[in-house]
């Protein structure tokens, strides 16, 4: 008999352990906090967003995001640029883009090593399960930017693959129910 609570508990333990491994590698590679690492990845994909929008995407209040940007700016990883109107755009510097690439490499290396412990058939099964779970996570969170804040986006869509979070977002916008 299948025990759904046990499976959920195993998922929780695995998710937390994988998160710890990934964040440790990513933050060490970038020399930043977890939110700073996420901010560098977000800015690599979408430079020039406001501090408020950056905070929303990495899960910080506007004031916490401003402090994080101050810290990243002090390390020479981002710069603020004035725009039309009152808001300021945040852009990664060359050092920030390099740090983002380093942290994505560290993240990818750890995850690839973990997935490499599975057989090819297990990897395919895991990918299918993760695609479904990520669609459900998007349904809970409601923001692809938040869910994918530390994603290596090009890797997710290599060889014509469709990002499951992006697909869930498109389905949500069209009112499609996958259940």
URWO-V890217 format. One record per pair of residues at least 4 apart in sequence whose ideal C-beta (glycine too) atoms are under 7 Angstrom apart, sorted by sequence separation. I is the first residue (numbers start at 1). J is the second residue. D is the distance in Angstrom with one decimal. If there is no record, write none. Layout:
I | J | D
I | J | D
//
This chain:
3 | 7 | 6.6
4 | 8 | 6.2
5 | 9 | 6.3
6 | 10 | 6.4
7 | 11 | 6.4
8 | 12 | 6.4
9 | 13 | 6.4
10 | 14 | 6.1
11 | 15 | 5.9
12 | 16 | 6.3
13 | 17 | 6.2
14 | 18 | 6.0
15 | 19 | 6.2
16 | 20 | 6.4
17 | 21 | 6.6
18 | 22 | 6.0
19 | 23 | 5.9
20 | 24 | 6.1
21 | 25 | 6.5
22 | 26 | 5.9
23 | 27 | 5.7
24 | 28 | 6.2
25 | 29 | 6.2
26 | 30 | 6.3
32 | 36 | 3.1
33 | 37 | 7.0
34 | 38 | 6.5
35 | 39 | 6.2
36 | 40 | 6.6
37 | 41 | 6.7
38 | 42 | 6.2
39 | 43 | 6.1
40 | 44 | 6.3
41 | 45 | 6.8
42 | 46 | 6.2
43 | 47 | 5.3
49 | 53 | 4.3
50 | 54 | 6.8
51 | 55 | 6.3
52 | 56 | 6.5
53 | 57 | 6.4
54 | 58 | 6.5
60 | 64 | 4.0
61 | 65 | 6.7
62 | 66 | 6.4
63 | 67 | 6.7
64 | 68 | 6.3
65 | 69 | 6.3
66 | 70 | 6.4
67 | 71 | 6.6
68 | 72 | 6.4
69 | 73 | 5.9
70 | 74 | 6.3
71 | 75 | 6.7
83 | 87 | 6.0
92 | 96 | 3.3
94 | 98 | 6.4
95 | 99 | 6.2
96 | 100 | 6.3
97 | 101 | 6.5
98 | 102 | 6.3
99 | 103 | 6.3
100 | 104 | 6.3
101 | 105 | 6.3
102 | 106 | 6.4
103 | 107 | 6.1
104 | 108 | 6.0
105 | 109 | 6.1
106 | 110 | 6.7
107 | 111 | 6.3
108 | 112 | 5.8
109 | 113 | 6.4
110 | 114 | 6.6
111 | 115 | 6.2
112 | 116 | 6.0
118 | 122 | 3.7
119 | 123 | 7.0
120 | 124 | 6.6
121 | 125 | 6.5
122 | 126 | 6.1
123 | 127 | 6.4
124 | 128 | 6.6
125 | 129 | 6.4
126 | 130 | 6.0
127 | 131 | 6.4
128 | 132 | 6.9
129 | 133 | 6.2
130 | 134 | 6.0
131 | 135 | 6.7
132 | 136 | 6.6
133 | 137 | 6.2
134 | 138 | 6.5
135 | 139 | 6.8
136 | 140 | 6.7
137 | 141 | 5.9
143 | 147 | 6.5
144 | 148 | 5.7
145 | 149 | 6.6
152 | 156 | 6.9
153 | 157 | 7.0
154 | 158 | 6.7
157 | 161 | 5.3
163 | 167 | 6.4
164 | 168 | 6.3
165 | 169 | 6.5
166 | 170 | 6.4
167 | 171 | 6.2
168 | 172 | 6.2
169 | 173 | 6.5
170 | 174 | 6.5
27 | 32 | 5.9
32 | 37 | 5.1
49 | 54 | 5.5
55 | 60 | 4.1
60 | 65 | 4.4
72 | 77 | 4.5
73 | 78 | 5.4
83 | 88 | 6.7
92 | 97 | 4.9
118 | 123 | 4.9
141 | 146 | 5.4
148 | 153 | 6.9
151 | 156 | 6.0
156 | 161 | 6.8
157 | 162 | 6.9
162 | 167 | 5.3
171 | 176 | 3.8
27 | 33 | 6.4
30 | 36 | 6.8
55 | 61 | 6.3
72 | 78 | 4.4
73 | 79 | 6.4
82 | 88 | 5.9
83 | 89 | 5.1
138 | 144 | 6.3
141 | 147 | 5.4
157 | 163 | 5.6
27 | 34 | 5.8
30 | 37 | 4.8
55 | 62 | 5.5
73 | 80 | 6.6
81 | 88 | 6.7
156 | 163 | 4.7
171 | 178 | 6.3
32 | 40 | 6.9
60 | 68 | 6.3
80 | 88 | 4.6
81 | 89 | 4.9
92 | 100 | 6.5
115 | 123 | 5.8
118 | 126 | 6.4
55 | 64 | 6.5
69 | 78 | 6.2
138 | 147 | 5.6
27 | 37 | 5.3
30 | 40 | 5.9
52 | 62 | 4.9
55 | 65 | 2.7
80 | 90 | 5.9
81 | 91 | 5.8
137 | 147 | 5.8
23 | 34 | 5.0
26 | 37 | 4.6
51 | 62 | 6.7
54 | 65 | 5.6
42 | 54 | 6.2
78 | 90 | 5.4
79 | 91 | 5.6
52 | 65 | 6.7
78 | 91 | 6.5
134 | 147 | 6.9
51 | 65 | 5.1
78 | 92 | 5.5
79 | 93 | 5.6
39 | 54 | 5.7
42 | 57 | 5.0
51 | 66 | 5.3
54 | 69 | 7.0
77 | 92 | 6.6
78 | 93 | 6.3
42 | 58 | 6.3
77 | 93 | 6.0
76 | 93 | 5.9
148 | 165 | 5.5
51 | 69 | 5.3
77 | 95 | 5.6
78 | 96 | 5.2
147 | 165 | 5.0
39 | 58 | 5.4
76 | 95 | 5.1
77 | 96 | 3.7
38 | 58 | 4.3
69 | 90 | 5.7
144 | 165 | 4.8
77 | 99 | 5.7
144 | 166 | 5.8
35 | 58 | 5.0
35 | 60 | 5.8
144 | 169 | 4.5
138 | 165 | 5.0
39 | 68 | 6.2
135 | 164 | 5.3
139 | 168 | 6.6
134 | 164 | 4.5
138 | 168 | 3.9
134 | 165 | 5.2
138 | 169 | 6.2
36 | 68 | 5.8
35 | 68 | 5.5
39 | 72 | 6.5
131 | 164 | 4.0
135 | 168 | 4.2
36 | 71 | 6.6
43 | 78 | 6.5
36 | 72 | 5.6
54 | 90 | 5.7
40 | 77 | 6.4
50 | 87 | 4.7
51 | 88 | 6.7
50 | 88 | 6.8
50 | 89 | 6.6
51 | 90 | 6.0
32 | 72 | 6.8
49 | 89 | 6.7
48 | 89 | 4.2
49 | 90 | 6.3
48 | 91 | 5.7
107 | 150 | 6.5
135 | 178 | 6.6
47 | 91 | 4.7
108 | 152 | 5.7
47 | 92 | 6.0
43 | 90 | 6.2
108 | 155 | 7.0
43 | 91 | 6.8
44 | 92 | 6.0
104 | 152 | 4.8
43 | 92 | 4.5
40 | 92 | 6.3
43 | 96 | 6.8
44 | 97 | 6.0
40 | 96 | 5.6
44 | 100 | 4.2
40 | 99 | 5.6
41 | 100 | 5.5
40 | 100 | 4.2
40 | 103 | 6.7
41 | 104 | 6.6
37 | 103 | 5.2
31 | 99 | 6.9
30 | 99 | 4.3
30 | 102 | 6.3
29 | 102 | 4.3
30 | 103 | 4.1
29 | 103 | 4.3
26 | 103 | 4.2
29 | 106 | 3.9
28 | 106 | 7.0
26 | 106 | 5.6
25 | 106 | 3.9
26 | 107 | 4.8
25 | 107 | 6.0
22 | 107 | 5.1
25 | 110 | 4.9
59 | 146 | 6.2
22 | 110 | 5.8
57 | 145 | 4.3
21 | 110 | 5.2
22 | 111 | 6.5
57 | 146 | 6.1
58 | 149 | 5.5
57 | 149 | 5.9
18 | 114 | 6.8
42 | 149 | 5.8
41 | 149 | 6.5
45 | 153 | 5.8
41 | 150 | 5.5
38 | 149 | 4.3
38 | 150 | 5.3
37 | 150 | 6.8
26 | 150 | 6.6
//
